[in-house]
Amino acid sequence: MTSAPRANDPEAISEAQRYIWNSTAASYPSVTAKAGEPLLDAAGVGEGTLVLDVACGPGLVAAAAAARGALVTGLDFAEEMVEEARRQHPSIKFRVGDAAALPFDDEAYDALMIGFGIFLMAEPQKVLEEANRVLKPGGRVAFTVWDTPETLTAFSIVFGTVGAHIQPEPAEPPPLLGKADEGLLTGVMTEAGFVDATFERLPLVWELPSGDALFEAFRSFPNMEGASDDVLKAIRSDILSKAAEYERDGRLHLPMPAILVSGVRP
Ligand SMILES: C[S@@+](CC[C@H](N)C(=O)[O-])C[C@H]1O[C@@H](n2cnc3c(N)ncnc32)[C@H](O)[C@@H]1O
């Protein structure tokens, strides 16, 4: 069986991630929104399901679950994200916590989702073991990750452009970052004790009104932090010209394929 590769310095990865997501909580990009419904379907979420949304960010998947009549709790380790989720969805319970040490009892939930979170985590194998622990027998887990980096138009445009202007400090990437391999992702599920693992590609397309909206969506990410006005101007101009290639009927249509993986706790 395949386990996730291990990080050398899990604490450094978690600290860097917490910093990124605390910085972006108030202007979180809508790029993940279209994956919410397939994620809920794969996790079997419906009326009355007791569901945990792990790495909930500002709570968009949790809100979609609540709209189905599920009884949902959201959890994220970035305090600002949890604040933002509470502000946007005051009727849903959100709490601060680490996915690798879930602050919940054994067998507490029917379903658990991790939307675009597991590939950012320092200890993905431990996270899925925790998911297994808090699910009831027969409970379902589902997670989404991005497809391979070269297929992700918005990230290639933005992060490619930023990287050409600002060289980041080298840092250890989270173990599953950029990994879209079926054997690896279903193997990690199986290794954590899940059965009936599925793997599906979601051909998502992110629509935005303009290249400026694309630049603004990532403006508060720490990789642009500290850039001079001139550098920001150059980044914006390069993003706008690259994004123009994806304009149709006055809107951008940016292919952002994702992968949906699910499993069942026996
Ligand atoms: C890309 S956002 C996804 C948010 C939301 N699930 C969605 O689909 O839009 C990733 C989130 O994972 C959270 N995260 C990363 N590692 C985590 C961990 N170990 N425990 C809890 N949350 C974590 C981040 O704080 C961030 O809010």
The ligand as an SDF file (V2000), in Angstrom:
LIG
                    3D

 27 29  0  0  0  0  0  0  0  0999 V2000
   -7.3570   26.3770   -0.2490 C   0  0  0  0  0  0  0  0  0  0  0  0
   -8.1270   26.5990    1.3040 S   0  0  0  0  0  0  0  0  0  0  0  0
   -9.5980   25.5890    1.1090 C   0  0  0  0  0  0  0  0  0  0  0  0
  -10.8100   26.1560    1.8050 C   0  0  0  0  0  0  0  0  0  0  0  0
  -12.1320   25.4690    1.4920 C   0  0  0  0  0  0  0  0  0  0  0  0
  -12.1650   24.1110    1.9710 N   0  0  0  0  0  0  0  0  0  0  0  0
  -12.4370   25.4850    0.0030 C   0  0  0  0  0  0  0  0  0  0  0  0
  -12.6840   24.4080   -0.5740 O   0  0  0  0  0  0  0  0  0  0  0  0
  -12.4570   26.5730   -0.5650 O   0  0  0  0  0  0  0  0  0  0  0  0
   -7.1470   25.5980    2.3480 C   0  0  0  0  0  0  0  0  0  0  0  0
   -7.4590   25.7270    3.8270 C   0  0  0  0  0  0  0  0  0  0  0  0
   -6.7950   24.6460    4.5150 O   0  0  0  0  0  0  0  0  0  0  0  0
   -6.4640   25.1030    5.8010 C   0  0  0  0  0  0  0  0  0  0  0  0
   -5.4750   24.1750    6.3770 N   0  0  0  0  0  0  0  0  0  0  0  0
   -4.2600   23.8400    5.8660 C   0  0  0  0  0  0  0  0  0  0  0  0
   -3.6660   22.9530    6.6690 N   0  0  0  0  0  0  0  0  0  0  0  0
   -4.5040   22.7120    7.7210 C   0  0  0  0  0  0  0  0  0  0  0  0
   -4.4550   21.8870    8.8740 C   0  0  0  0  0  0  0  0  0  0  0  0
   -3.3880   21.1250    9.1400 N   0  0  0  0  0  0  0  0  0  0  0  0
   -5.5090   21.8810    9.7210 N   0  0  0  0  0  0  0  0  0  0  0  0
   -6.6010   22.6550    9.4750 C   0  0  0  0  0  0  0  0  0  0  0  0
   -6.7070   23.4800    8.4030 N   0  0  0  0  0  0  0  0  0  0  0  0
   -5.6740   23.5000    7.5290 C   0  0  0  0  0  0  0  0  0  0  0  0
   -5.9490   26.5150    5.5390 C   0  0  0  0  0  0  0  0  0  0  0  0
   -5.9080   27.2910    6.6920 O   0  0  0  0  0  0  0  0  0  0  0  0
   -6.9570   27.0040    4.4810 C   0  0  0  0  0  0  0  0  0  0  0  0
   -8.0190   27.6970    5.0740 O   0  0  0  0  0  0  0  0  0  0  0  0
  1  2  1  0
  2  3  1  0
  2 10  1  0
  3  4  1  0
  4  5  1  0
  5  6  1  0
  5  7  1  0
  7  8  2  0
  7  9  1  0
 10 11  1  0
 11 12  1  0
 11 26  1  0
 12 13  1  0
 13 14  1  0
 13 24  1  0
 14 15  1  0
 14 23  1  0
 15 16  2  0
 16 17  1  0
 17 18  1  0
 17 23  2  0
 18 19  1  0
 18 20  2  0
 20 21  1  0
 21 22  2  0
 22 23  1  0
 24 25  1  0
 24 26  1  0
 26 27  1  0
M  CHG  2   2   1   9  -1
M  END
$$$$
